[in-house]
Each structure stands twice: as structure tokens, then as C-alpha cells.
Amino acid sequence: FRVKIKADVLPDEKAIAKIAKEATEDPSAPLNLQVWTDKKEYLKGEKIKIYIKGNKPFYARVSYKDAKGKILQLLPNPYRKEDYFQGGVVYEFPSGNDRFELEVTPPFGEEGLIVYGSTHPLGDIDLKAQGSVYEVKTKPQDIGMKTRAVKIKTKEGSKDAGASEFFEGKVTIRTK
């Protein structure tokens, strides 16, 4: 016998959302970082708040790309050197030791946040201190590659350091 079935399959959006949420919070899953802002669109003078959360402990670099394409590294910064974060915890910035605010000023347009994360310390990129943040001097197309150039050294007497897990996430916002 041959049977042909034609059907429209409608995915259960709630089930898919539940599975996705479990995967992003499971510490045994590959590294997954969530990054978001308090809004998607900002008006002149408003302040931007950024949030990150990982499913396991991670190292992170957070950069901001303005409407003209200039990239600033927000974390770590000259006053907040820590780049290690605990999994399952929501981190807000600027806050704490940060000595800057993200106030919307011209030029306006599409801007973005880029988060690089790893289970091991991140590689170095070329930075120039610019007040309370760093200006990224590395070419934009090379940042991801240099960030992944981690330096893993096995401690004497310890077992294999294990494989590094990486994550790269972006959030786009509009300013006007």
C-alpha cells in the first residue's frame, strides 16, 4: 500500500519557547548568553541600560557600535576590569564601578551592542583609553577572530584544560 498525506503542520509556539528557554538556562548546554536593553528605540537624552546573562560562568567583552560605525568597549573598562561573570545571574550596566552613562546623542540611527563570551579568558584586541571606556582600534572584521584567540595554559598538576566554548551575540537599537 501507498499512502499520501498532505497536512499543514502548525508549530506549538509555547512548546518551542519553553524548549528554547530551557536550552538557554541549562548549564550543561553549550555556552549561551542573553543580551538585551531596556528598550529597542531611544530618544535624544534618554539613557540606555544593558543586561547580560549566561547559562554558565563566562568571560565577556561588551562593545557598542554607534551610528557612524565607531566601536567602544564598554566592558571591561578602565574602572571595571572584571570580565568574569557567574552563570544564571542577570548583570546590568552601566552600574557599580562604571564611570559612564550611555546617553543618546547625535548622530542618530541604527546602533548596536556586540557581546563576545567564552568559558576561558578572551584574546586581546587593540584598545585606546577614551575616558571611562575604551575605543576599539582593531578592525571590526578582526575583532571576533582576535577575541577567540584565547590563551589557555594548563596549570601544573591539573588535568586537561578542556575545550573553549564561544558565544557572539548582537542587539540592534534605534536612536532618534
Secondary structure, DSSP 8 states (H G I E B T S, - for coil): ------------HHHHHHHHHHHHH-TTSS--EEEEES-SEE-TT-EE-EEEEESS-EEEEEEEE-TTS-EEEEESBTTB---EE-TT--EEES-TT----EE--SS-EEEEEEEEEESS------EEEETTEEEE-S-HHHHHHHHH-------TT--------EEEEEEEEEE-
